[in-house]
Amino acid sequence: MKDKIGFIGAGNMGEALIKGILKAKLLSSQKVCASDIRETKLKQFQKTYGIKTFKDNKELVSQVNIILLAVKPQNMEEVLSEIAPVIEKKHLVISIAAGITTSYISKRLNDKISVVRIMPNTPALIQEGASALAMGKHATQSDLKSVQKLFESVGKTVVVDESLMDAVTGLSGSGPAYVFLFIEALADAGVKMGLSRSVALLLSAQTCLGAARMVSETGEHPAKLKDMVTSPGGTTICGLHALEAGGLRTTIMDAVEAATRRSKELGQVKK
Ligand SMILES: NC(=O)c1ccc[n+]([C@@H]2O[C@H](COP(=O)([O-])OP(=O)(O)OC[C@H]3O[C@@H](n4cnc5c(N)ncnc54)[C@H](OP(=O)(O)O)[C@@H]3O)[C@@H](O)[C@H]2O)c1
């Protein structure tokens, strides 16, 4: 890639992405830089990743053609008003801030600027993220391709209409927490049945990892994979019966619906 990318906000997500981009050799460390209000973070990024860092967000913007906004949603207003005077038509702006729309960003920068919004999730920290991308009004297909390439260095990507970003937040944004809860519950159940905590946790996490990989690598419908391990009158059908009696499917749907609703509510103040 011939691009030069600058991260505003050197926090958890910023670090995950920088790590992924450098590890995938998508860009060299000379083509990546970061700015943050915390000097300790900048020193750490220089040392660990060999990238150039800036205390001043405007200086960073003047050095790059792609700007990745990785500050918390509550800091967006101040960051956008700070960089607005130095934004040019050549810039592509990417935002990962939850609930901040592309129109919110372009209104504060320049109405003609290309903006792409992303909702990544925390497994991006280990290059297993799931990111949904939505194009702003002036983003082009070529902008989308560049952004997709960047985020594929930390996992898988899908493109959605921006109106579906709250649903994405409710599913994959909040999803790792649901899965952590499931893994913990499965391990607790193993402990109840007499397994040691460490054995139960290893079996539980590896079972979820293996099942998830089977779904994504075979491309088979999960119901078909479930049927393949469910023999007549066997153990698995007894377990499945108990899960259905407990309303697992409905509970999961309720969880995603509740999180989507909350994401919408939080986004209302950031129009
Ligand atoms: N973590 C996730 O699971 C996740 C998932 C999807 C999307 N996101 C989005 O990713 C964004 C970053 O999240 P994060 O977890 O990486 O946050 P984070 O760890 O708090 O990182 C943000 C960094 O930006 C710094 N900062 C604050 N104001 C700034 C300013 N004016 N100029 C430059 N830097 C500034 C912060 O410093 P201080 O700490 O001193 O404020 C912090 O070092 C958020 O908008 C979030 O919605 C996160």
The ligand as a MOL file (V3000), in Angstrom:
LIG
                    3D

  0  0  0     0  0            999 V3000
M  V30 BEGIN CTAB
M  V30 COUNTS 48 52 0 0 0
M  V30 BEGIN ATOM
M  V30 1 N -12.2980 -1.5070 22.9110 0
M  V30 2 C -13.3070 -2.0510 22.1960 0
M  V30 3 O -13.7730 -3.1650 22.4100 0
M  V30 4 C -13.8980 -1.2980 21.0430 0
M  V30 5 C -14.7050 -1.9710 20.1330 0
M  V30 6 C -15.2330 -1.2420 19.0580 0
M  V30 7 C -14.9820 0.1220 18.9570 0
M  V30 8 N -14.2210 0.7310 19.8830 0 CHG=1
M  V30 9 C -13.9980 2.1760 19.7850 0
M  V30 10 O -12.6140 2.4230 19.7140 0
M  V30 11 C -12.3480 3.7080 20.2390 0
M  V30 12 C -11.1350 3.6110 21.1460 0
M  V30 13 O -11.4140 2.7030 22.1960 0
M  V30 14 P -10.2370 2.1740 23.1300 0
M  V30 15 O -10.8150 1.0960 23.9560 0
M  V30 16 O -9.0140 1.9280 22.3230 0 CHG=-1
M  V30 17 O -10.0140 3.5260 24.0370 0
M  V30 18 P -8.7460 3.9490 24.8690 0
M  V30 19 O -7.9160 2.7550 25.2270 0
M  V30 20 O -9.2290 4.8670 25.9590 0
M  V30 21 O -7.8740 4.8190 23.8150 0
M  V30 22 C -8.1280 6.1340 23.4670 0
M  V30 23 C -6.8420 6.9540 23.6280 0
M  V30 24 O -7.0640 8.2740 23.1170 0
M  V30 25 C -6.5260 9.2160 24.0430 0
M  V30 26 N -7.1370 10.5420 23.8640 0
M  V30 27 C -8.1630 11.1270 24.5560 0
M  V30 28 N -8.3940 12.3730 24.0990 0
M  V30 29 C -7.5110 12.5820 23.0720 0
M  V30 30 C -7.2480 13.6890 22.2260 0
M  V30 31 N -7.9350 14.8320 22.3200 0
M  V30 32 N -6.2610 13.5540 21.3080 0
M  V30 33 C -5.5350 12.4150 21.1970 0
M  V30 34 N -5.7270 11.3360 22.0020 0
M  V30 35 C -6.7090 11.4150 22.9250 0
M  V30 36 C -6.8360 8.5670 25.3720 0
M  V30 37 O -6.1390 9.1720 26.4300 0
M  V30 38 P -6.8980 9.1910 27.8970 0
M  V30 39 O -6.9380 7.7610 28.3300 0
M  V30 40 O -6.0130 10.0500 28.7370 0
M  V30 41 O -8.2650 9.7700 27.6890 0
M  V30 42 C -6.4110 7.1300 25.1040 0
M  V30 43 O -5.0120 6.9570 25.2370 0
M  V30 44 C -13.6140 4.1600 20.9750 0
M  V30 45 O -14.2400 5.2030 20.2650 0
M  V30 46 C -14.4930 2.9400 21.0020 0
M  V30 47 O -15.8730 3.2730 20.8520 0
M  V30 48 C -13.6480 0.0590 20.9220 0
M  V30 END ATOM
M  V30 BEGIN BOND
M  V30 1 1 1 2
M  V30 2 2 2 3
M  V30 3 1 2 4
M  V30 4 1 4 5
M  V30 5 2 4 48
M  V30 6 2 5 6
M  V30 7 1 6 7
M  V30 8 2 7 8
M  V30 9 1 8 9
M  V30 10 1 8 48
M  V30 11 1 9 10
M  V30 12 1 9 46
M  V30 13 1 10 11
M  V30 14 1 11 12
M  V30 15 1 11 44
M  V30 16 1 12 13
M  V30 17 1 13 14
M  V30 18 2 14 15
M  V30 19 1 14 16
M  V30 20 1 14 17
M  V30 21 1 17 18
M  V30 22 2 18 19
M  V30 23 1 18 20
M  V30 24 1 18 21
M  V30 25 1 21 22
M  V30 26 1 22 23
M  V30 27 1 23 24
M  V30 28 1 23 42
M  V30 29 1 24 25
M  V30 30 1 25 26
M  V30 31 1 25 36
M  V30 32 1 26 27
M  V30 33 1 26 35
M  V30 34 2 27 28
M  V30 35 1 28 29
M  V30 36 1 29 30
M  V30 37 2 29 35
M  V30 38 1 30 31
M  V30 39 2 30 32
M  V30 40 1 32 33
M  V30 41 2 33 34
M  V30 42 1 34 35
M  V30 43 1 36 37
M  V30 44 1 36 42
M  V30 45 1 37 38
M  V30 46 2 38 39
M  V30 47 1 38 40
M  V30 48 1 38 41
M  V30 49 1 42 43
M  V30 50 1 44 45
M  V30 51 1 44 46
M  V30 52 1 46 47
M  V30 END BOND
M  V30 END CTAB
M  END
